[in-house]
Amino acid sequence: MKTKYEFEFSNEVIHNNIMRLTNQLWKIIPMYENAEDWRKQLATVLIEIRGLNEIFVSNPLFL
């Protein structure tokens, strides 16, 4: 998949990154339930998703 920087990522790399971010989001639920600092985790994930949105601006269905 091409990015706005004309750099191509393999489908495997994209899939692995999506799975990693999904797992990071699911990690927030038990952190919240255990009164841990879940806000930092959420902020980190949101930064990564915003960055991916910028990189894959030509493919809005990516996210």
C-alpha positions as CSV (number, residue, x, y, z in Angstrom):
1,M,0.0,0.0,0.0
2,K,1.4,3.4,-1.0
3,T,1.6,6.3,1.4
4,K,1.6,10.0,0.8
5,Y,5.4,9.8,1.0
6,E,5.5,7.3,-2.0
7,F,6.8,4.6,0.3
8,E,5.2,1.2,0.1
9,F,4.3,-1.1,3.0
10,S,3.7,-4.8,2.5
11,N,0.3,-6.1,3.4
12,E,2.0,-8.2,6.1
13,V,3.5,-5.2,7.8
14,I,0.2,-3.3,7.7
15,H,-1.7,-6.3,9.1
16,N,0.8,-6.8,11.9
17,N,0.6,-3.1,12.8
18,I,-3.2,-3.1,12.8
19,M,-3.2,-6.2,15.1
20,R,-0.7,-4.6,17.4
21,L,-2.8,-1.4,17.7
22,T,-6.0,-3.5,18.2
23,N,-4.3,-5.4,21.0
24,Q,-3.1,-2.1,22.6
25,L,-6.7,-0.9,22.6
26,W,-8.0,-4.1,24.2
27,K,-5.3,-3.7,26.9
28,I,-6.9,-0.4,28.0
29,I,-10.0,-2.2,29.4
30,P,-8.4,-4.2,32.2
31,M,-6.1,-1.2,32.9
32,Y,-9.2,0.9,33.5
33,E,-10.9,-1.8,35.6
34,N,-7.7,-2.1,37.8
35,A,-7.5,1.7,38.2
36,E,-4.2,1.8,36.4
37,D,-3.0,4.7,34.3
38,W,-5.0,3.8,31.2
39,R,-5.0,7.4,29.9
40,K,-1.4,7.3,28.9
41,Q,-1.9,4.1,27.0
42,L,-4.9,5.6,25.2
43,A,-3.0,8.7,24.4
44,T,-0.1,6.7,22.9
45,V,-2.5,4.6,20.7
46,L,-4.3,7.8,19.5
47,I,-1.0,9.4,18.5
48,E,-0.1,6.3,16.5
49,I,-3.6,6.2,14.8
50,R,-3.3,9.9,14.0
51,G,0.1,9.3,12.5
52,L,-1.2,6.4,10.4
53,N,-4.1,8.7,9.2
54,E,-1.5,11.2,8.0
55,I,0.6,8.6,6.3
56,F,-2.3,6.8,4.6
57,V,-4.1,10.0,3.6
58,S,-4.6,8.7,0.1
59,N,-6.4,5.6,1.4
60,P,-9.1,6.7,3.8
61,L,-10.5,3.2,4.2
62,F,-7.3,2.0,5.8
63,L,-8.4,3.1,9.2
